[in-house]
Amino acid sequence: MPYIIISTQIRIENGPTLCGDENQDTDLMLQLGAALKEEAGQSFKHYQSPDPPRIVLDRLEVLGYKVVATSGCGQTIIWTLRKD
């Protein structure tokens, strides 16, 4: 089963939304409107959508993904989704 983790900072819940690491399915990232970014000081790249999490989660539901867990960690909210 493919899993995906979506996250955002609580203080910026209207976007951007982080959509996964550089190894994510590029076709899926295009459907989510996410582009590959590399932040200064980080040793990894990640996909980021300018849209709020609600829009990204709606798109994932249409594509067959279901939320299986939600968590908060500091100022970050995280959704874990999977597709059967």
PDB file with SEQRES, HELIX, SHEET and CRYST1 records, atoms N, CA, C and O in Angstrom:
SEQRES   1 A   84  MET PRO TYR ILE ILE ILE SER THR GLN ILE ARG ILE GLU          
SEQRES   2 A   84  ASN GLY PRO THR LEU CYS GLY ASP GLU ASN GLN ASP THR          
SEQRES   3 A   84  ASP LEU MET LEU GLN LEU GLY ALA ALA LEU LYS GLU GLU          
SEQRES   4 A   84  ALA GLY GLN SER PHE LYS HIS TYR GLN SER PRO ASP PRO          
SEQRES   5 A   84  PRO ARG ILE VAL LEU ASP ARG LEU GLU VAL LEU GLY TYR          
SEQRES   6 A   84  LYS VAL VAL ALA THR SER GLY CYS GLY GLN THR ILE ILE          
SEQRES   7 A   84  TRP THR LEU ARG LYS ASP                                      
HELIX    1 AA1 ILE A   10  ILE A   12  5                                   3    
HELIX    2 AA2 THR A   26  GLN A   31  1                                   6    
HELIX    3 AA3 PRO A   53  VAL A   62  1                                  10    
SHEET    1 AA1 6 ALA A  35  LYS A  37  0                                        
SHEET    2 AA1 6 HIS A  46  SER A  49 -1                                        
SHEET    3 AA1 6 THR A  17  ASP A  21 -1                                        
SHEET    4 AA1 6 TYR A   3  GLN A   9 -1                                        
SHEET    5 AA1 6 THR A  76  ARG A  82 -1                                        
SHEET    6 AA1 6 LYS A  66  CYS A  73 -1                                        
CRYST1    1.000    1.000    1.000  90.00  90.00  90.00 P 1           1          
ATOM      1  N   MET A   1       0.828  -1.187   0.000  1.00  0.00           N  
ATOM      2  CA  MET A   1       0.000   0.000   0.000  1.00  0.00           C  
ATOM      3  C   MET A   1       0.868   1.245   0.000  1.00  0.00           C  
ATOM      4  O   MET A   1       1.781   1.360   0.818  1.00  0.00           O  
ATOM      5  N   PRO A   2       0.602   2.174  -0.899  1.00  0.00           N  
ATOM      6  CA  PRO A   2       1.349   3.426  -0.871  1.00  0.00           C  
ATOM      7  C   PRO A   2       0.873   4.340   0.262  1.00  0.00           C  
ATOM      8  O   PRO A   2      -0.326   4.536   0.464  1.00  0.00           O  
ATOM      9  N   TYR A   3       1.825   4.883   0.980  1.00  0.00           N  
ATOM     10  CA  TYR A   3       1.542   5.849   2.041  1.00  0.00           C  
ATOM     11  C   TYR A   3       2.085   7.208   1.633  1.00  0.00           C  
ATOM     12  O   TYR A   3       3.021   7.308   0.840  1.00  0.00           O  
ATOM     13  N   ILE A   4       1.480   8.257   2.191  1.00  0.00           N  
ATOM     14  CA  ILE A   4       1.963   9.614   1.982  1.00  0.00           C  
ATOM     15  C   ILE A   4       1.747  10.391   3.274  1.00  0.00           C  
ATOM     16  O   ILE A   4       0.752  10.192   3.971  1.00  0.00           O  
ATOM     17  N   ILE A   5       2.675  11.265   3.584  1.00  0.00           N  
ATOM     18  CA  ILE A   5       2.572  12.116   4.766  1.00  0.00           C  
ATOM     19  C   ILE A   5       2.451  13.563   4.299  1.00  0.00           C  
ATOM     20  O   ILE A   5       3.265  14.050   3.514  1.00  0.00           O  
ATOM     21  N   ILE A   6       1.423  14.235   4.796  1.00  0.00           N  
ATOM     22  CA  ILE A   6       1.156  15.638   4.477  1.00  0.00           C  
ATOM     23  C   ILE A   6       1.320  16.426   5.767  1.00  0.00           C  
ATOM     24  O   ILE A   6       0.888  15.968   6.825  1.00  0.00           O  
ATOM     25  N   SER A   7       1.933  17.595   5.702  1.00  0.00           N  
ATOM     26  CA  SER A   7       2.081  18.381   6.930  1.00  0.00           C  
ATOM     27  C   SER A   7       2.092  19.876   6.623  1.00  0.00           C  
ATOM     28  O   SER A   7       2.321  20.299   5.490  1.00  0.00           O  
ATOM     29  N   THR A   8       1.839  20.652   7.661  1.00  0.00           N  
ATOM     30  CA  THR A   8       1.934  22.105   7.574  1.00  0.00           C  
ATOM     31  C   THR A   8       2.170  22.664   8.969  1.00  0.00           C  
ATOM     32  O   THR A   8       1.922  21.993   9.972  1.00  0.00           O  
ATOM     33  N   GLN A   9       2.645  23.881   9.019  1.00  0.00           N  
ATOM     34  CA  GLN A   9       2.794  24.569  10.286  1.00  0.00           C  
ATOM     35  C   GLN A   9       1.421  25.090  10.703  1.00  0.00           C  
ATOM     36  O   GLN A   9       0.701  25.647   9.875  1.00  0.00           O  
ATOM     37  N   ILE A  10       1.051  24.923  11.955  1.00  0.00           N  
ATOM     38  CA  ILE A  10      -0.268  25.331  12.436  1.00  0.00           C  
ATOM     39  C   ILE A  10      -0.489  26.821  12.221  1.00  0.00           C  
ATOM     40  O   ILE A  10      -1.602  27.239  11.902  1.00  0.00           O  
ATOM     41  N   ARG A  11       0.540  27.617  12.387  1.00  0.00           N  
ATOM     42  CA  ARG A  11       0.384  29.060  12.248  1.00  0.00           C  
ATOM     43  C   ARG A  11       0.181  29.503  10.801  1.00  0.00           C  
ATOM     44  O   ARG A  11      -0.193  30.648  10.549  1.00  0.00           O  
ATOM     45  N   ILE A  12       0.429  28.592   9.840  1.00  0.00           N  
ATOM     46  CA  ILE A  12       0.223  28.938   8.423  1.00  0.00           C  
ATOM     47  C   ILE A  12      -0.695  27.906   7.767  1.00  0.00           C  
ATOM     48  O   ILE A  12      -0.372  27.346   6.719  1.00  0.00           O  
ATOM     49  N   GLU A  13      -1.843  27.666   8.401  1.00  0.00           N  
ATOM     50  CA  GLU A  13      -2.730  26.607   7.924  1.00  0.00           C  
ATOM     51  C   GLU A  13      -3.319  26.877   6.546  1.00  0.00           C  
ATOM     52  O   GLU A  13      -3.968  25.997   5.980  1.00  0.00           O  
ATOM     53  N   ASN A  14      -3.113  28.064   5.994  1.00  0.00           N  
ATOM     54  CA  ASN A  14      -3.608  28.327   4.639  1.00  0.00           C  
ATOM     55  C   ASN A  14      -2.544  28.077   3.569  1.00  0.00           C  
ATOM     56  O   ASN A  14      -2.701  28.499   2.424  1.00  0.00           O  
ATOM     57  N   GLY A  15      -1.464  27.392   3.944  1.00  0.00           N  
ATOM     58  CA  GLY A  15      -0.425  27.002   3.004  1.00  0.00           C  
ATOM     59  C   GLY A  15       0.890  27.669   3.363  1.00  0.00           C  
ATOM     60  O   GLY A  15       0.900  28.650   4.106  1.00  0.00           O  
ATOM     61  N   PRO A  16       1.969  27.171   2.865  1.00  0.00           N  
ATOM     62  CA  PRO A  16       2.107  26.017   1.983  1.00  0.00           C  
ATOM     63  C   PRO A  16       1.937  24.695   2.732  1.00  0.00           C  
ATOM     64  O   PRO A  16       1.953  24.652   3.962  1.00  0.00           O  
ATOM     65  N   THR A  17       1.774  23.629   1.965  1.00  0.00           N  
ATOM     66  CA  THR A  17       1.610  22.292   2.514  1.00  0.00           C  
ATOM     67  C   THR A  17       2.750  21.409   2.023  1.00  0.00           C  
ATOM     68  O   THR A  17       3.012  21.330   0.823  1.00  0.00           O  
ATOM     69  N   LEU A  18       3.423  20.751   2.952  1.00  0.00           N  
ATOM     70  CA  LEU A  18       4.482  19.818   2.585  1.00  0.00           C  
ATOM     71  C   LEU A  18       3.850  18.494   2.181  1.00  0.00           C  
ATOM     72  O   LEU A  18       2.980  17.978   2.882  1.00  0.00           O  
ATOM     73  N   CYS A  19       4.286  17.944   1.051  1.00  0.00           N  
ATOM     74  CA  CYS A  19       3.630  16.771   0.467  1.00  0.00           C  
ATOM     75  C   CYS A  19       4.531  15.548   0.351  1.00  0.00           C  
ATOM     76  O   CYS A  19       4.141  14.578  -0.299  1.00  0.00           O  
ATOM     77  N   GLY A  20       5.685  15.551   0.935  1.00  0.00           N  
ATOM     78  CA  GLY A  20       6.540  14.374   0.873  1.00  0.00           C  
ATOM     79  C   GLY A  20       7.969  14.707   0.504  1.00  0.00           C  
ATOM     80  O   GLY A  20       8.310  15.848   0.189  1.00  0.00           O  
ATOM     81  N   ASP A  21       8.791  13.677   0.553  1.00  0.00           N  
ATOM     82  CA  ASP A  21      10.210  13.865   0.271  1.00  0.00           C  
ATOM     83  C   ASP A  21      10.504  13.728  -1.215  1.00  0.00           C  
ATOM     84  O   ASP A  21       9.601  13.499  -2.020  1.00  0.00           O  
ATOM     85  N   GLU A  22      11.766  13.870  -1.566  1.00  0.00           N  
ATOM     86  CA  GLU A  22      12.165  13.859  -2.971  1.00  0.00           C  
ATOM     87  C   GLU A  22      11.941  12.531  -3.667  1.00  0.00           C  
ATOM     88  O   GLU A  22      12.058  12.460  -4.890  1.00  0.00           O  
ATOM     89  N   ASN A  23      11.621  11.468  -2.924  1.00  0.00           N  
ATOM     90  CA  ASN A  23      11.392  10.150  -3.517  1.00  0.00           C  
ATOM     91  C   ASN A  23       9.918   9.864  -3.803  1.00  0.00           C  
ATOM     92  O   ASN A  23       9.576   8.757  -4.218  1.00  0.00           O  
ATOM     93  N   GLN A  24       9.054  10.836  -3.588  1.00  0.00           N  
ATOM     94  CA  GLN A  24       7.628  10.654  -3.857  1.00  0.00           C  
ATOM     95  C   GLN A  24       7.392  10.455  -5.353  1.00  0.00           C  
ATOM     96  O   GLN A  24       8.228  10.808  -6.184  1.00  0.00           O  
ATOM     97  N   ASP A  25       6.249   9.888  -5.668  1.00  0.00           N  
ATOM     98  CA  ASP A  25       5.813   9.697  -7.051  1.00  0.00           C  
ATOM     99  C   ASP A  25       5.629  11.071  -7.711  1.00  0.00           C  
ATOM    100  O   ASP A  25       4.788  11.860  -7.281  1.00  0.00           O  
ATOM    101  N   THR A  26       6.416  11.353  -8.752  1.00  0.00           N  
ATOM    102  CA  THR A  26       6.368  12.684  -9.368  1.00  0.00           C  
ATOM    103  C   THR A  26       5.021  12.973 -10.030  1.00  0.00           C  
ATOM    104  O   THR A  26       4.575  14.121 -10.034  1.00  0.00           O  
ATOM    105  N   ASP A  27       4.363  11.950 -10.591  1.00  0.00           N  
ATOM    106  CA  ASP A  27       3.044  12.164 -11.193  1.00  0.00           C  
ATOM    107  C   ASP A  27       2.034  12.576 -10.130  1.00  0.00           C  
ATOM    108  O   ASP A  27       1.221  13.471 -10.357  1.00  0.00           O  
ATOM    109  N   LEU A  28       2.085  11.922  -8.966  1.00  0.00           N  
ATOM    110  CA  LEU A  28       1.192  12.272  -7.864  1.00  0.00           C  
ATOM    111  C   LEU A  28       1.455  13.703  -7.408  1.00  0.00           C  
ATOM    112  O   LEU A  28       0.515  14.455  -7.150  1.00  0.00           O  
ATOM    113  N   MET A  29       2.716  14.081  -7.309  1.00  0.00           N  
ATOM    114  CA  MET A  29       3.055  15.434  -6.868  1.00  0.00           C  
ATOM    115  C   MET A  29       2.546  16.484  -7.860  1.00  0.00           C  
ATOM    116  O   MET A  29       2.119  17.563  -7.451  1.00  0.00           O  
ATOM    117  N   LEU A  30       2.589  16.175  -9.153  1.00  0.00           N  
ATOM    118  CA  LEU A  30       2.032  17.086 -10.154  1.00  0.00           C  
ATOM    119  C   LEU A  30       0.530  17.257  -9.962  1.00  0.00           C  
ATOM    120  O   LEU A  30       0.004  18.363 -10.081  1.00  0.00           O  
ATOM    121  N   GLN A  31      -0.164  16.145  -9.661  1.00  0.00           N  
ATOM    122  CA  GLN A  31      -1.609  16.208  -9.428  1.00  0.00           C  
ATOM    123  C   GLN A  31      -1.950  17.019  -8.183  1.00  0.00           C  
ATOM    124  O   GLN A  31      -3.039  17.585  -8.087  1.00  0.00           O  
ATOM    125  N   LEU A  32      -1.020  17.076  -7.229  1.00  0.00           N  
ATOM    126  CA  LEU A  32      -1.240  17.853  -6.012  1.00  0.00           C  
ATOM    127  C   LEU A  32      -0.783  19.298  -6.167  1.00  0.00           C  
ATOM    128  O   LEU A  32      -0.986  20.113  -5.266  1.00  0.00           O  
ATOM    129  N   GLY A  33      -0.174  19.619  -7.290  1.00  0.00           N  
ATOM    130  CA  GLY A  33       0.327  20.972  -7.505  1.00  0.00           C  
ATOM    131  C   GLY A  33       1.579  21.267  -6.696  1.00  0.00           C  
ATOM    132  O   GLY A  33       1.858  22.423  -6.378  1.00  0.00           O  
ATOM    133  N   ALA A  34       2.331  20.228  -6.364  1.00  0.00           N  
ATOM    134  CA  ALA A  34       3.523  20.375  -5.523  1.00  0.00           C  
ATOM    135  C   ALA A  34       4.787  20.426  -6.370  1.00  0.00           C  
ATOM    136  O   ALA A  34       4.904  19.726  -7.376  1.00  0.00           O  
ATOM    137  N   ALA A  35       5.719  21.253  -5.956  1.00  0.00           N  
ATOM    138  CA  ALA A  35       7.011  21.380  -6.628  1.00  0.00           C  
ATOM    139  C   ALA A  35       8.121  20.992  -5.658  1.00  0.00           C  
ATOM    140  O   ALA A  35       7.985  21.144  -4.444  1.00  0.00           O  
ATOM    141  N   LEU A  36       9.210  20.493  -6.209  1.00  0.00           N  
ATOM    142  CA  LEU A  36      10.355  20.077  -5.405  1.00  0.00           C  
ATOM    143  C   LEU A  36      11.118  21.315  -4.931  1.00  0.00           C  
ATOM    144  O   LEU A  36      11.476  22.176  -5.735  1.00  0.00           O  
ATOM    145  N   LYS A  37      11.362  21.399  -3.626  1.00  0.00           N  
ATOM    146  CA  LYS A  37      12.039  22.543  -3.004  1.00  0.00           C  
ATOM    147  C   LYS A  37      13.220  22.049  -2.182  1.00  0.00           C  
ATOM    148  O   LYS A  37      13.234  20.916  -1.700  1.00  0.00           O  
ATOM    149  N   GLU A  38      14.199  22.912  -2.035  1.00  0.00           N  
ATOM    150  CA  GLU A  38      15.310  22.635  -1.123  1.00  0.00           C  
ATOM    151  C   GLU A  38      15.536  23.894  -0.300  1.00  0.00           C  
ATOM    152  O   GLU A  38      15.902  24.941  -0.834  1.00  0.00           O  
ATOM    153  N   GLU A  39      15.318  23.782   1.000  1.00  0.00           N  
ATOM    154  CA  GLU A  39      15.479  24.915   1.902  1.00  0.00           C  
ATOM    155  C   GLU A  39      16.945  25.080   2.271  1.00  0.00           C  
ATOM    156  O   GLU A  39      17.684  24.099   2.358  1.00  0.00           O  
ATOM    157  N   ALA A  40      17.358  26.305   2.486  1.00  0.00           N  
ATOM    158  CA  ALA A  40      18.731  26.576   2.908  1.00  0.00           C  
ATOM    159  C   ALA A  40      18.999  25.881   4.243  1.00  0.00           C  
ATOM    160  O   ALA A  40      18.190  25.952   5.168  1.00  0.00           O  
ATOM    161  N   GLY A  41      20.134  25.217   4.326  1.00  0.00           N  
ATOM    162  CA  GLY A  41      20.524  24.549   5.558  1.00  0.00           C  
ATOM    163  C   GLY A  41      20.008  23.128   5.700  1.00  0.00           C  
ATOM    164  O   GLY A  41      20.377  22.432   6.646  1.00  0.00           O  
ATOM    165  N   GLN A  42      19.158  22.680   4.775  1.00  0.00           N  
ATOM    166  CA  GLN A  42      18.656  21.308   4.821  1.00  0.00           C  
ATOM    167  C   GLN A  42      19.454  20.445   3.858  1.00  0.00           C  
ATOM    168  O   GLN A  42      19.913  20.916   2.817  1.00  0.00           O  
ATOM    169  N   SER A  43      19.614  19.176   4.216  1.00  0.00           N  
ATOM    170  CA  SER A  43      20.364  18.259   3.357  1.00  0.00           C  
ATOM    171  C   SER A  43      19.438  17.400   2.498  1.00  0.00           C  
ATOM    172  O   SER A  43      19.886  16.424   1.896  1.00  0.00           O  
ATOM    173  N   PHE A  44      18.164  17.748   2.435  1.00  0.00           N  
ATOM    174  CA  PHE A  44      17.206  16.964   1.652  1.00  0.00           C  
ATOM    175  C   PHE A  44      16.238  17.910   0.948  1.00  0.00           C  
ATOM    176  O   PHE A  44      16.088  19.071   1.326  1.00  0.00           O  
ATOM    177  N   LYS A  45      15.593  17.385  -0.077  1.00  0.00           N  
ATOM    178  CA  LYS A  45      14.575  18.134  -0.809  1.00  0.00           C  
ATOM    179  C   LYS A  45      13.202  17.593  -0.420  1.00  0.00           C  
ATOM    180  O   LYS A  45      13.082  16.450   0.022  1.00  0.00           O  
ATOM    181  N   HIS A  46      12.172  18.413  -0.585  1.00  0.00           N  
ATOM    182  CA  HIS A  46      10.810  17.979  -0.296  1.00  0.00           C  
ATOM    183  C   HIS A  46       9.854  18.650  -1.290  1.00  0.00           C  
ATOM    184  O   HIS A  46      10.155  19.694  -1.870  1.00  0.00           O  
ATOM    185  N   TYR A  47       8.705  18.016  -1.460  1.00  0.00           N  
ATOM    186  CA  TYR A  47       7.672  18.590  -2.311  1.00  0.00           C  
ATOM    187  C   TYR A  47       6.781  19.500  -1.477  1.00  0.00           C  
ATOM    188  O   TYR A  47       6.420  19.179  -0.345  1.00  0.00           O  
ATOM    189  N   GLN A  48       6.438  20.639  -2.062  1.00  0.00           N  
ATOM    190  CA  GLN A  48       5.626  21.620  -1.358  1.00  0.00           C  
ATOM    191  C   GLN A  48       4.559  22.166  -2.295  1.00  0.00           C  
ATOM    192  O   GLN A  48       4.850  22.535  -3.432  1.00  0.00           O  
ATOM    193  N   SER A  49       3.332  22.213  -1.814  1.00  0.00           N  
ATOM    194  CA  SER A  49       2.221  22.789  -2.561  1.00  0.00           C  
ATOM    195  C   SER A  49       1.899  24.164  -1.972  1.00  0.00           C  
ATOM    196  O   SER A  49       1.931  24.322  -0.752  1.00  0.00           O  
ATOM    197  N   PRO A  50       1.596  25.149  -2.792  1.00  0.00           N  
ATOM    198  CA  PRO A  50       1.213  26.465  -2.263  1.00  0.00           C  
ATOM    199  C   PRO A  50      -0.194  26.456  -1.661  1.00  0.00           C  
ATOM    200  O   PRO A  50      -0.591  27.407  -0.989  1.00  0.00           O  
ATOM    201  N   ASP A  51      -0.945  25.379  -1.906  1.00  0.00           N  
ATOM    202  CA  ASP A  51      -2.329  25.297  -1.446  1.00  0.00           C  
ATOM    203  C   ASP A  51      -2.422  24.928   0.032  1.00  0.00           C  
ATOM    204  O   ASP A  51      -1.493  24.346   0.591  1.00  0.00           O  
ATOM    205  N   PRO A  52      -3.543  25.268   0.660  1.00  0.00           N  
ATOM    206  CA  PRO A  52      -3.753  24.858   2.054  1.00  0.00           C  
ATOM    207  C   PRO A  52      -3.950  23.342   2.152  1.00  0.00           C  
ATOM    208  O   PRO A  52      -4.316  22.699   1.168  1.00  0.00           O  
ATOM    209  N   PRO A  53      -3.709  22.775   3.332  1.00  0.00           N  
ATOM    210  CA  PRO A  53      -3.845  21.320   3.503  1.00  0.00           C  
ATOM    211  C   PRO A  53      -5.216  20.790   3.094  1.00  0.00           C  
ATOM    212  O   PRO A  53      -5.304  19.690   2.549  1.00  0.00           O  
ATOM    213  N   ARG A  54      -6.274  21.535   3.339  1.00  0.00           N  
ATOM    214  CA  ARG A  54      -7.618  21.065   2.988  1.00  0.00           C  
ATOM    215  C   ARG A  54      -7.730  20.766   1.501  1.00  0.00           C  
ATOM    216  O   ARG A  54      -8.336  19.767   1.114  1.00  0.00           O  
ATOM    217  N   ILE A  55      -7.162  21.610   0.678  1.00  0.00           N  
ATOM    218  CA  ILE A  55      -7.205  21.404  -0.779  1.00  0.00           C  
ATOM    219  C   ILE A  55      -6.388  20.168  -1.159  1.00  0.00           C  
ATOM    220  O   ILE A  55      -6.837  19.350  -1.963  1.00  0.00           O  
ATOM    221  N   VAL A  56      -5.195  20.030  -0.586  1.00  0.00           N  
ATOM    222  CA  VAL A  56      -4.336  18.877  -0.882  1.00  0.00           C  
ATOM    223  C   VAL A  56      -5.022  17.588  -0.431  1.00  0.00           C  
ATOM    224  O   VAL A  56      -5.015  16.596  -1.160  1.00  0.00           O  
ATOM    225  N   LEU A  57      -5.614  17.594   0.766  1.00  0.00           N  
ATOM    226  CA  LEU A  57      -6.303  16.402   1.269  1.00  0.00           C  
ATOM    227  C   LEU A  57      -7.518  16.061   0.409  1.00  0.00           C  
ATOM    228  O   LEU A  57      -7.788  14.884   0.170  1.00  0.00           O  
ATOM    229  N   ASP A  58      -8.251  17.063  -0.058  1.00  0.00           N  
ATOM    230  CA  ASP A  58      -9.382  16.820  -0.959  1.00  0.00           C  
ATOM    231  C   ASP A  58      -8.917  16.153  -2.254  1.00  0.00           C  
ATOM    232  O   ASP A  58      -9.557  15.220  -2.738  1.00  0.00           O  
ATOM    233  N   ARG A  59      -7.811  16.629  -2.811  1.00  0.00           N  
ATOM    234  CA  ARG A  59      -7.276  16.043  -4.048  1.00  0.00           C  
ATOM    235  C   ARG A  59      -6.866  14.588  -3.821  1.00  0.00           C  
ATOM    236  O   ARG A  59      -7.113  13.727  -4.665  1.00  0.00           O  
ATOM    237  N   LEU A  60      -6.243  14.326  -2.684  1.00  0.00           N  
ATOM    238  CA  LEU A  60      -5.826  12.956  -2.380  1.00  0.00           C  
ATOM    239  C   LEU A  60      -7.023  12.029  -2.211  1.00  0.00           C  
ATOM    240  O   LEU A  60      -6.968  10.871  -2.624  1.00  0.00           O  
ATOM    241  N   GLU A  61      -8.094  12.518  -1.616  1.00  0.00           N  
ATOM    242  CA  GLU A  61      -9.289  11.683  -1.466  1.00  0.00           C  
ATOM    243  C   GLU A  61      -9.861  11.305  -2.826  1.00  0.00           C  
ATOM    244  O   GLU A  61     -10.257  10.158  -3.034  1.00  0.00           O  
ATOM    245  N   VAL A  62      -9.907  12.246  -3.742  1.00  0.00           N  
ATOM    246  CA  VAL A  62     -10.389  11.968  -5.094  1.00  0.00           C  
ATOM    247  C   VAL A  62      -9.523  10.897  -5.762  1.00  0.00           C  
ATOM    248  O   VAL A  62     -10.015  10.103  -6.564  1.00  0.00           O  
ATOM    249  N   LEU A  63      -8.237  10.883  -5.427  1.00  0.00           N  
ATOM    250  CA  LEU A  63      -7.303   9.907  -6.003  1.00  0.00           C  
ATOM    251  C   LEU A  63      -7.322   8.570  -5.265  1.00  0.00           C  
ATOM    252  O   LEU A  63      -6.554   7.671  -5.607  1.00  0.00           O  
ATOM    253  N   GLY A  64      -8.190   8.424  -4.254  1.00  0.00           N  
ATOM    254  CA  GLY A  64      -8.338   7.145  -3.565  1.00  0.00           C  
ATOM    255  C   GLY A  64      -7.591   7.009  -2.255  1.00  0.00           C  
ATOM    256  O   GLY A  64      -7.576   5.924  -1.674  1.00  0.00           O  
ATOM    257  N   TYR A  65      -6.967   8.079  -1.765  1.00  0.00           N  
ATOM    258  CA  TYR A  65      -6.247   8.030  -0.488  1.00  0.00           C  
ATOM    259  C   TYR A  65      -7.208   8.289   0.668  1.00  0.00           C  
ATOM    260  O   TYR A  65      -8.162   9.056   0.540  1.00  0.00           O  
ATOM    261  N   LYS A  66      -6.943   7.641   1.791  1.00  0.00           N  
ATOM    262  CA  LYS A  66      -7.734   7.801   3.013  1.00  0.00           C  
ATOM    263  C   LYS A  66      -6.807   8.191   4.159  1.00  0.00           C  
ATOM    264  O   LYS A  66      -5.701   7.664   4.272  1.00  0.00           O  
ATOM    265  N   VAL A  67      -7.253   9.106   5.002  1.00  0.00           N  
ATOM    266  CA  VAL A  67      -6.482   9.482   6.186  1.00  0.00           C  
ATOM    267  C   VAL A  67      -6.533   8.328   7.185  1.00  0.00           C  
ATOM    268  O   VAL A  67      -7.609   7.831   7.520  1.00  0.00           O  
ATOM    269  N   VAL A  68      -5.353   7.905   7.659  1.00  0.00           N  
ATOM    270  CA  VAL A  68      -5.294   6.824   8.645  1.00  0.00           C  
ATOM    271  C   VAL A  68      -4.813   7.327  10.000  1.00  0.00           C  
ATOM    272  O   VAL A  68      -4.998   6.646  11.009  1.00  0.00           O  
ATOM    273  N   ALA A  69      -4.199   8.509  10.040  1.00  0.00           N  
ATOM    274  CA  ALA A  69      -3.735   9.055  11.313  1.00  0.00           C  
ATOM    275  C   ALA A  69      -3.488  10.554  11.165  1.00  0.00           C  
ATOM    276  O   ALA A  69      -3.143  11.049  10.092  1.00  0.00           O  
ATOM    277  N   THR A  70      -3.676  11.254  12.274  1.00  0.00           N  
ATOM    278  CA  THR A  70      -3.380  12.678  12.359  1.00  0.00           C  
ATOM    279  C   THR A  70      -2.652  12.910  13.659  1.00  0.00           C  
ATOM    280  O   THR A  70      -2.974  12.296  14.677  1.00  0.00           O  
ATOM    281  N   SER A  71      -1.671  13.793  13.635  1.00  0.00           N  
ATOM    282  CA  SER A  71      -0.905  14.066  14.848  1.00  0.00           C  
ATOM    283  C   SER A  71      -0.394  15.495  14.814  1.00  0.00           C  
ATOM    284  O   SER A  71      -0.244  16.096  13.751  1.00  0.00           O  
ATOM    285  N   GLY A  72      -0.135  16.018  15.988  1.00  0.00           N  
ATOM    286  CA  GLY A  72       0.505  17.310  16.114  1.00  0.00           C  
ATOM    287  C   GLY A  72       1.855  17.126  16.771  1.00  0.00           C  
ATOM    288  O   GLY A  72       2.005  16.316  17.686  1.00  0.00           O  
ATOM    289  N   CYS A  73       2.824  17.866  16.312  1.00  0.00           N  
ATOM    290  CA  CYS A  73       4.170  17.795  16.881  1.00  0.00           C  
ATOM    291  C   CYS A  73       4.701  19.224  16.927  1.00  0.00           C  
ATOM    292  O   CYS A  73       5.092  19.774  15.897  1.00  0.00           O  
ATOM    293  N   GLY A  74       4.719  19.822  18.105  1.00  0.00           N  
ATOM    294  CA  GLY A  74       5.105  21.226  18.199  1.00  0.00           C  
ATOM    295  C   GLY A  74       4.111  22.085  17.450  1.00  0.00           C  
ATOM    296  O   GLY A  74       2.915  22.043  17.741  1.00  0.00           O  
ATOM    297  N   GLN A  75       4.578  22.856  16.500  1.00  0.00           N  
ATOM    298  CA  GLN A  75       3.715  23.726  15.694  1.00  0.00           C  
ATOM    299  C   GLN A  75       3.349  23.100  14.348  1.00  0.00           C  
ATOM    300  O   GLN A  75       2.880  23.795  13.446  1.00  0.00           O  
ATOM    301  N   THR A  76       3.562  21.787  14.211  1.00  0.00           N  
ATOM    302  CA  THR A  76       3.307  21.084  12.954  1.00  0.00           C  
ATOM    303  C   THR A  76       2.144  20.125  13.115  1.00  0.00           C  
ATOM    304  O   THR A  76       2.043  19.426  14.124  1.00  0.00           O  
ATOM    305  N   ILE A  77       1.268  20.090  12.126  1.00  0.00           N  
ATOM    306  CA  ILE A  77       0.202  19.089  12.083  1.00  0.00           C  
ATOM    307  C   ILE A  77       0.512  18.152  10.911  1.00  0.00           C  
ATOM    308  O   ILE A  77       0.914  18.589   9.833  1.00  0.00           O  
ATOM    309  N   ILE A  78       0.315  16.856  11.152  1.00  0.00           N  
ATOM    310  CA  ILE A  78       0.716  15.831  10.189  1.00  0.00           C  
ATOM    311  C   ILE A  78      -0.459  14.896   9.924  1.00  0.00           C  
ATOM    312  O   ILE A  78      -1.132  14.453  10.854  1.00  0.00           O  
ATOM    313  N   TRP A  79      -0.699  14.600   8.652  1.00  0.00           N  
ATOM    314  CA  TRP A  79      -1.700  13.622   8.242  1.00  0.00           C  
ATOM    315  C   TRP A  79      -0.981  12.480   7.540  1.00  0.00           C  
ATOM    316  O   TRP A  79      -0.145  12.715   6.667  1.00  0.00           O  
ATOM    317  N   THR A  80      -1.296  11.258   7.912  1.00  0.00           N  
ATOM    318  CA  THR A  80      -0.777  10.080   7.203  1.00  0.00           C  
ATOM    319  C   THR A  80      -1.940   9.493   6.424  1.00  0.00           C  
ATOM    320  O   THR A  80      -3.012   9.251   6.979  1.00  0.00           O  
ATOM    321  N   LEU A  81      -1.724   9.265   5.135  1.00  0.00           N  
ATOM    322  CA  LEU A  81      -2.754   8.713   4.270  1.00  0.00           C  
ATOM    323  C   LEU A  81      -2.229   7.459   3.597  1.00  0.00           C  
ATOM    324  O   LEU A  81      -1.022   7.265   3.457  1.00  0.00           O  
ATOM    325  N   ARG A  82      -3.165   6.607   3.182  1.00  0.00           N  
ATOM    326  CA  ARG A  82      -2.774   5.430   2.418  1.00  0.00           C  
ATOM    327  C   ARG A  82      -3.806   5.159   1.338  1.00  0.00           C  
ATOM    328  O   ARG A  82      -4.950   5.607   1.410  1.00  0.00           O  
ATOM    329  N   LYS A  83      -3.372   4.423   0.351  1.00  0.00           N  
ATOM    330  CA  LYS A  83      -4.235   4.031  -0.756  1.00  0.00           C  
ATOM    331  C   LYS A  83      -4.180   2.528  -0.861  1.00  0.00           C  
ATOM    332  O   LYS A  83      -3.098   1.948  -0.947  1.00  0.00           O  
ATOM    333  N   ASP A  84      -5.343   1.884  -0.854  1.00  0.00           N  
ATOM    334  CA  ASP A  84      -5.387   0.423  -0.962  1.00  0.00           C  
ATOM    335  C   ASP A  84      -4.934  -0.048  -2.320  1.00  0.00           C  
ATOM    336  O   ASP A  84      -4.909  -1.251  -2.579  1.00  0.00           O  
TER     337      ASP A  84                                                      
END                                                                             
